[in-house]
Each structure stands twice: as C-alpha cells, then as structure tokens.
Amino acid sequence: MGKEFLSQHNIYFIERDINKDTEARMELQKRGISGVPTFLIGDEVVVGFDRAKLLQLIDHRLIQCEQCSQKMRVPVNKGRIKVTCPKCAHELTVTT
C-alpha cells in the first residue's frame, strides 16, 4: 500500500527489504524500530502507513519533462513555478 501511495503521488522513494538487506535491518535496529513499513524522511521516522503524516513531511514531487522525459523534483505548495529541465533545458511552468 505504501509503495502504491507514493507512486500515485509522484513521490520518489527507495525501497529496502529488511528480510534481504542486512544493512537496512541493522539501521532499524539501531533506531529501536521493530515495525514495518517504516518511512525515513529526512530526520523524521514514520512507523506504519500514515498517509497524512507522509504527505506532511514530504516536501517535493516528481515531474517529467515534456520533451525528454527526464524526471525532476519540484517543491510542493509553492504555487506556479518555472522549472528548467537539467537535461534538455526545456522550460515549463508547474503548479505545485
């Protein structure tokens, strides 16, 4: 559910499976976390799937350049902003 939610909102994420990734499991153990899913956002930790809390903490969304399909991060709640694609220099206006 968490992956689907993040994808639907164009939120970039890195998935780490604690059953296969020893480093990820050790990181959670160091933090005293035993529940999954766990979301690490900056210095914040969200244990369990809390949609409202995730959206509150995440300050960006991914958009795709109309010309070259390059994905770019844009801030949320900034109104209409101009974005220049770092790959092809195409300029687009986005409402965040």
C-alpha positions, 0 to 999 in steps of 0.5 A: 500500500505504501509503495502504491501511495507514493507512486500515485503521488509522484513521490520518489522513494527507495525501497529496502527489504529488511528480510534481504538487506542486512544493512537496512535491518541493522539501521532499524535496529539501531533506531529501536524500530521493530515495525514495518513499513517504516518511512525515513524522511529526512530526520523524521521516522514514520512507523506504519502507513500514515498517509497524512503524516507522509504527505506532511513531511514530504516536501517535493514531487516528481515531474517529467519533462515534456520533451525528454522525459527526464524526471525532476523534483519540484517543491510542493505548495509553492504555487506556479513555478518555472522549472528548467529541465537539467537535461534538455533545458526545456522550460515549463511552468508547474503548479505545485 
